[in-house]
Amino acid sequence: MENKVLFSEETESKSISIDTEKININPITSSSSLLKVSSDDITTINIESNADDSTNHAPVAGLAYSILNPATLTSDNYLTTNTQVAWLLSYNGVNYSYDPDGDSIIAFQVGGLPSGSITSSVTDSNGTVIGFVVQVTTAGTYKMNFRCEDEHGLWSSYLVVNMTIKAAS
């Protein structure tokens, strides 16, 4: 299983190991209150918070990922149209997307993927949204854009992930 951490403002990459018994994969439906799709095909997932702070610096967008079904990768480790990738903002006490002021992350946006590619949200044992699952069913090259918002409305820089998806054989 391949697991990596990507950051918008850092070049460091860290390995993680995801225990799938500590997370829940929840199908996303069109009636989901977590999702709002804008006209430019960016999906916003809101996370509830009621904290307040007067000092504000931009949050940092970071993601860890784990291939949920590694047998679907090509022999040269490319994603296929059958591959499911869990993208995590936090996991097991580590926040990959965070605010340097300690403000809560209240929303995140994902764009650059075909409609319907975000198939599920990922929640921890407390029901807190900690990520999302992506499966791109059309072969091609995509630039997934990710950013997060703090409780004061300030957005992070974009984290851009280049993905090549090959047709499943």
Secondary structure, DSSP 8 states (H G I E B T S, - for coil): --EEEEESS----------GGG-EEEE--TT-TTEEE-TTS-EEEE-------S-----B-EEEEEES-GGGS-TT--EETT--EEEESEETTEESSB-TT---EEEEEEESS-TT-EEEEEE-TT--EEEEEE---S-EEEEEEEEEEETTS-B---EEEEEEEE---
